Every structure is written in structure tokens, then in C-alpha cells.
Amino acid sequence: MERKDIVIVGGYGHVGRLICSKLGEIYPGYVYAAGRSMEKAETFSASTNGKVLPLLLDINKAVPASLLAGVKLVIVCLEQENALFATTCLQAGIDYIDISASYRFLAEVEQLHDLAVNSNAAAMLSVGLNPGITNLLASWMAEKVDHTDAVDIFLMLGLGDTHGHAAIDWTIRQAKTDYYKWIKGKQVKLKSFGGMKSAYFGEQLGWRNAYHFDFADQHVLHHTIAVDVVTTYLCFDSRFATGALAFLKAIGLLRFLPIRLSTKLLTRISIGKPMFCVKITVTGRKSGKPIVLETELYGKEEAKITALVTVWAACYMCENNSRTGVFHMEEVLDWTALQDELKNYIIWEAPQLLQKEQ
């Protein structure tokens, strides 16, 4: 039986419904919004005039093989505790995309490479804004120097944007948790929302303080583009919100912040703009001379950007991918190919080569 169906787990959620709607226009009748609530899936399906179909699916339980018969691609828009569902998909020869920003989980999926190859399946990871666009940009910039010494990734999120409940919950949990990363061959412990570094986000936004944050891109890029030092920093468009969170972390009160209450409040409160900004600095050498390569990317509606990148990746997997195994987006796709797809949602500034002071 020819596989044609595309299943989006969490397909009626904040980002999932955007992905479903766009894929439903491209592959009408073959896209399924899946989740634990058939009522929500059916309601969303009706709003698409049947271009997206409903599917009852709980990936936290054993999934019958019959339920995935005819499925070509699965896209997961939910955070998972383990890679059991990814294993089920790849073992059945079903291609897999995940938009998770948690490297602990992505590292588990990376271990399924041989399984995917033996099953003639493929998994694409690091799909979205961060990780995703940040990976593509960093990889693209690293290609412009002879040797890359370090990469700094700064992400500013607008608190006036519409962020899904799950995304806010994940961000709060990550801010409360410290993490380990490789730095020059050693595992180093870092405090989320500690380790401040200032970055200039252009004339409109100016200088901002940003803080260590456990996005997956810094872990992934360490080995996909072979850089010893990759560090990701996070801040918000509200200086007050950024400073308040850093202060609570510094004095130890952040760990006592109730996650459910905080998520509920942040879901309802809008104190910023519906925007985001990515700034990447690559330090390296070209023709024997030290240089710094910088770029800034400003955009709006982070959820739509994540959805657009995911749809782009899904179309690639369905129509152009010929490789098997587990890979990250920057290992097979190029930033310049994606740029035109996002032109209505980003403002692009060309990179600047700066001579490093001796």
C-alpha cells in the first residue's frame, strides 16, 4: 500500500493547527490533526472544510500498527518524555519530524539513526525557529570563514506575541532548570537565566542583556558544524521582564514559582510586541586573520514562523528526501532556500564582516 497520509500530533494546538492548515492546502484529504481529544480534532477539521481530517491518537500509550497504516510522515508538535513514539514510527518505516527545542529528547532520537536506516525511514530534527532557523543561519555563516572558533546565538522573544500554553510552560520549566553542555571538550554546568551577555539588536531595540538558556541549537551545532563553543542566550523585548526573571533566578526564588499559575498568567498578559529577533555572531579566522561575522533577523509571529519552517521541511521530506537515518535540518537544507518562504514574516539584514581587533 502506498503511503500518502501526514499525521500532525498536537495538530489542533497553537502551532499544530497552523501546520495542518497549510499542509491541508497542499495535500487536501491526506493531512490528519491528531491528539487525545477527538472532539477538538473534529471541530478543527470542520473549520478546514475537511481538508484536514481528525484522528484520535495518544502517543503516551502503545500505538497500534494499524493506526499508522498508510502514513508517510508524522510531525510531532508536543514535548515528549522519551523517544518511544519516534521509535514506533521509524521502526514502521514512517518518516518523522519533531519541532522540540529540548536537546535531552532530541539526543534520544539521534540514537535511532541505525534503526531508521535499517527501516528505510528518515527523521528530521531541529525544525522551527530555535532550533531551526538559528541552526541554518549559524551553519550558513560558518561556511563563510575558514575556521569557526565560537558561535553566540541571541534570541529575543516578544511578550506581546501569541505563545501557546505548551511553549510558555516549557520556557518557565527551562528557566528553572540548570543544564550541561560541551565547552572545549568538557561538560560544563550552566545556570539557565544566569551568565549574562549584552548584545546589540539594532537601532530600534538597542543593547540588551541576554542570559544562558538551554535551547537545543547550541548542543546540536557543537557536532553538526564542529564548533567547540556554541552558546545560546535568551531575552524578552521587555527589559523589565528579562531583568525580573534573571533576578528571581539569582536569588533562588525562581524555583518556587508555581509553573501552572505562571503559565496561566503569561498566557493572558501582553506587555510587549508580537515580534522576535535573532542575532548570531560567528568568531573565526579567514585567510589567517581573525574576523567576526554577524547577522540579525527580525520577524513577527513566532508561531507562524515555526509553522512555515515545519511545512517547508515536511514538503521536502515528502517530495525530495532520498536519505535515511536521523539528521538535523542544517545537515540537509540551506538557509538561502528557506529565505524566500519567510519573506512576509521577516526583515532581513545582510551579514557584516568585521575585522577583529588585535
Residue pairs with C-beta under 8 A, 6 or more apart in sequence:
1 69
1 70
2 70
3 70
3 71
3 72
3 94
4 27
4 30
4 70
4 72
5 30
5 31
5 32
5 70
5 71
5 72
5 73
6 23
6 27
6 30
6 31
6 32
6 71
6 72
6 73
6 74
6 75
6 314
6 318
7 32
7 34
7 55
7 57
7 68
7 71
7 73
7 74
7 75
8 16
8 19
8 20
8 23
8 31
8 32
8 33
8 34
8 74
8 75
8 77
9 16
9 34
9 35
9 57
9 59
9 74
9 75
9 76
9 77
9 78
9 85
10 16
10 34
10 35
10 76
10 77
10 78
10 166
11 17
11 19
11 20
11 32
11 33
11 34
11 35
11 41
11 44
11 52
11 55
11 77
12 20
12 33
12 35
12 37
12 40
12 41
12 43
12 44
13 35
13 77
13 78
13 164
13 166
14 162
14 163
14 164
14 165
14 166
14 167
14 303
15 77
15 99
15 164
15 167
15 303
15 306
15 307
15 310
16 33
16 35
16 77
17 33
17 44
18 303
18 304
18 306
18 307
19 75
19 77
19 307
19 310
19 311
19 314
20 31
20 33
20 44
20 48
20 52
21 48
21 51
21 52
22 307
22 308
22 311
23 31
23 52
23 311
23 314
24 31
24 48
24 51
24 52
25 51
26 311
26 315
27 318
28 50
28 51
29 50
29 51
29 53
31 51
31 52
31 53
32 52
32 53
32 54
32 55
33 41
33 44
33 45
33 52
33 53
33 54
33 55
34 41
34 54
34 55
34 56
34 57
35 41
35 55
35 56
35 57
36 56
36 57
36 58
38 54
38 56
41 54
41 55
41 56
42 54
44 52
44 54
45 52
45 53
45 54
57 63
57 67
59 76
59 78
59 80
59 85
60 81
63 85
63 88
65 92
68 74
68 88
68 89
68 92
68 94
71 94
72 94
72 95
72 318
73 94
73 95
73 96
73 97
73 314
73 317
73 318
74 89
74 94
74 95
74 96
74 97
75 96
75 97
75 98
75 99
75 310
75 314
76 85
76 86
76 96
76 97
76 98
76 99
76 100
77 99
78 166
79 100
79 102
79 105
79 166
79 170
80 86
80 100
80 105
81 105
82 105
82 108
83 105
83 108
83 109
83 111
83 112
86 96
86 98
86 108
86 109
86 112
86 123
87 112
87 115
89 95
89 96
89 121
90 96
90 112
90 115
90 116
90 119
90 121
90 123
91 115
91 119
92 119
92 121
93 119
93 120
93 121
94 121
95 121
95 122
95 123
95 124
95 317
95 318
95 321
96 109
96 121
96 122
96 123
96 124
97 123
97 124
97 125
97 127
97 310
97 313
97 314
97 317
98 105
98 106
98 109
98 123
98 124
98 125
98 127
99 127
99 128
99 132
99 306
99 310
100 106
100 125
100 216
101 128
101 130
101 131
101 170
101 215
101 216
102 170
102 174
102 214
102 216
103 214
103 215
103 216
103 219
103 220
106 125
106 126
106 216
106 219
106 220
107 219
109 123
109 125
109 326
110 125
110 326
112 123
112 326
113 325
113 326
114 325
116 122
116 123
116 324
116 325
116 326
117 324
117 325
119 324
120 324
121 324
122 317
122 321
122 323
122 324
122 325
122 326
122 327
123 325
123 326
123 327
124 313
124 316
124 317
124 321
124 327
124 328
124 329
124 332
125 131
125 220
125 326
125 327
125 328
125 329
126 132
126 135
126 216
126 217
126 220
126 328
126 329
126 330
127 309
127 310
127 313
127 329
128 305
128 306
128 309
128 310
129 155
129 276
129 278
129 302
129 305
129 306
129 309
130 153
130 155
130 215
130 217
130 232
130 278
131 215
131 216
131 217
131 220
131 328
131 329
132 217
132 306
132 309
132 329
133 278
133 297
133 305
133 309
133 335
133 338
134 153
134 155
134 215
134 217
134 232
134 278
134 280
135 217
135 220
135 221
135 224
135 328
135 329
135 330
136 329
136 330
136 333
136 334
136 335
136 338
137 278
137 280
137 295
137 297
137 335
138 151
138 153
138 217
138 221
138 225
138 230
138 280
138 282
138 330
139 221
139 224
139 225
139 330
139 335
140 334
140 335
140 336
141 151
141 280
141 282
141 293
141 295
141 351
142 148
142 151
142 225
142 227
142 282
142 284
144 282
144 286
144 293
144 351
144 353
145 282
145 284
145 285
145 286
145 291
145 293
146 284
146 285
146 286
146 287
146 288
147 284
147 285
148 225
148 226
148 227
148 282
148 283
148 284
149 227
149 228
149 229
149 283
149 284
149 285
150 227
150 228
150 229
150 230
150 231
150 282
150 283
150 284
151 218
151 221
151 225
151 227
151 229
151 230
151 231
151 280
151 281
151 282
151 283
152 197
152 199
152 230
152 231
152 233
152 280
152 281
152 283
153 215
153 217
153 218
153 230
153 231
153 232
153 233
153 278
153 279
153 280
154 197
154 199
154 201
154 210
154 232
154 233
154 234
154 235
154 277
154 278
154 279
154 280
154 281
155 210
155 213
155 215
155 232
155 233
155 234
155 235
155 276
155 277
155 278
156 201
156 205
156 208
156 210
156 234
156 235
156 236
156 237
156 275
156 276
156 277
156 278
156 279
157 163
157 234
157 235
157 236
157 237
157 276
157 302
158 236
158 237
158 272
158 273
158 274
158 275
158 276
158 302
159 236
159 237
159 238
159 241
159 266
159 269
159 270
159 271
159 272
159 273
160 237
160 270
160 271
160 272
160 273
160 274
160 275
161 272
161 273
161 274
161 275
161 276
161 300
161 301
161 302
161 303
162 274
162 301
162 303
163 171
163 266
163 267
163 302
163 303
164 303
165 263
165 267
167 303
168 262
168 263
168 266
168 267
169 259
169 263
172 257
172 259
172 262
172 263
172 266
173 259
174 192
174 213
174 214
175 192
175 193
175 213
175 245
175 249
175 254
176 192
176 249
176 254
176 255
176 257
176 259
177 192
177 214
178 189
178 190
178 191
178 192
179 189
179 190
179 192
179 214
180 187
180 188
180 189
180 190
181 187
181 188
181 190
181 218
181 219
181 222
181 231
182 188
182 219
182 222
182 228
183 228
183 229
184 228
184 229
185 228
190 212
190 214
191 212
191 249
192 211
192 212
192 213
192 214
192 249
193 211
193 212
193 213
193 234
193 245
193 246
193 249
193 254
194 211
194 212
194 246
194 249
194 250
195 211
195 212
195 233
196 209
196 210
196 211
196 246
197 209
197 210
197 211
197 231
197 233
198 207
198 208
198 209
198 210
199 207
199 208
199 210
199 233
199 279
199 281
200 206
200 207
200 279
201 207
201 208
201 277
201 279
201 296
202 277
202 296
202 298
202 349
205 237
205 277
208 235
208 239
208 242
209 235
209 239
209 242
209 243
209 246
210 233
210 234
210 235
210 242
211 233
211 234
211 235
211 242
211 246
211 249
212 231
212 232
212 233
212 234
213 232
213 233
213 234
214 232
215 232
215 234
217 230
217 232
218 230
218 231
218 232
219 230
220 328
220 330
221 227
221 230
221 330
222 228
222 230
224 328
224 330
224 331
225 330
235 242
236 242
236 245
236 272
237 272
237 273
237 275
238 271
238 272
240 271
241 271
241 272
245 254
248 254
248 257
274 300
274 301
275 298
275 299
275 300
276 298
276 299
276 300
276 302
276 305
277 296
277 297
277 298
277 299
278 296
278 297
278 299
279 294
279 295
279 296
279 297
280 294
280 295
281 292
281 293
281 294
282 292
282 293
282 294
283 290
283 291
283 292
283 356
284 290
284 291
284 293
285 291
289 355
289 356
290 355
290 356
290 358
291 353
291 354
291 355
291 356
292 353
292 354
292 355
292 356
293 351
293 352
293 353
293 354
294 351
294 352
294 354
295 349
295 350
295 351
295 352
296 349
297 346
297 347
297 348
297 349
298 346
298 347
298 349
299 305
299 342
299 345
299 346
299 347
300 345
301 345
304 345
305 342
305 345
305 346
308 341
308 342
308 345
309 329
309 338
309 341
309 342
312 338
312 341
313 329
313 333
316 332
316 333
321 332
323 332
339 348
